[in-house]
């Protein structure tokens, strides 16, 4: 019986591929590649001549039965466009089909934009929440960001260049402009950049973004993590705004801007403060 190897491939720099990955790619009967052009460049670099078949979202329905049938006579490698298959790509469906058919599925670990970004940001990486790509619709994007606004774990997400600026603006509103972020662009590639600052500062920096982006955002710092003097300032300002009958929406925006509170945090305080 064949084995389905889930092979991590470079996210940019072809030298990041592991020796084991190269051996597996050379020895299997066929490679199912999300992007055959990208995988072919890797194979050419290392003089590997294993046959390639395309496997992507648009053809997975008809390709999965073919690949499972192949497992009856030979090993198959699954390779995404970059990084680890099964994360934000159709690899999961092939893995499940192979498992249901009784075949062994073996990981060949390697490069990942998620862990690469976490390792260089300076933000806590002991626990994190991966959000994938944010929704393209503004209303859905804001809803997701509001849902994680009180999350204390570090947040990791992907974003496309044409949506980056709008997403950063939505993040500032939902999470607070002073929230620290590391915006990683073109990781491991020629024009690699890691920008570290606040969400508000990142908006000003990336006015014409290009490339692929991975964002790492610090989790919320609850009032219990802030200095007592700052907590008193927050509560005092909140009371003044409430006594002045400030519009709730404007008050939330001001507290988010000045103290880096999320809108949800600010509103919770608004309800509690007398």
Buried (B, 14 or more C-beta within 10 A) or exposed (E): EBBBBBBBBBBBEEEBBBEBBBEBBBEBBBBBBBBBEBBBEBBEEEEBEBEBBBBBEEEBEEBBEEBBEBBEEEBBBBBBBBBBBBBBBBBEBBBEBBEEBEBEBEEBEBBBBBEBBBEBBEBBBEEBBBBEEBBEEBEEBBEBBBEBBBBEBBBBBBBBBEBBBBBBBBBBBBBBBBBBBBBBBBBBBEEBBBBBBBBBBBBEEBEEBEBBBBBBBBBBBEBEEBEEEEBEBBBEBBEEBBEEEBEBEEBBBBBBBBBBBBBBBBBBBBEEBE
